Amino acid sequence: MMVIVVENVPPRLRGRLAAWLLELRAGVYVGDYSLRTRERIWEQVCGSIENGDAIIAWKAPTDQGFDFATCGENRREPVDFDGLKLVCFKPLQTS
């Protein structure tokens, strides 16, 4: 099982994701594919993201039971904390 969430991505990427995965809500896609297919889908997401951002989460044999990766510019950043993957928030940039 995998979940991909995208924000501010081009419509062609959303259409491509909808061809492979079920779009539960706007920008939230789920599916169940092999490792190889998941990696190919994620490569397409990261290669077509432009100014948007995305996160993918999948079932994995970790203490948490899942793993995740991100691409694009986002305030949330994955951080390893003694073997647990957590999310760190970058500070807001003031103009």
Secondary structure by P-SEA (a helix, b strand, c coil): cbbbbbccccaaaaaaaaaccccccccbbbbbbcaaaaaaaaaaaaaccccccbbbbbbccccccccccccccccbbbbbcccbbbbbbcccccc
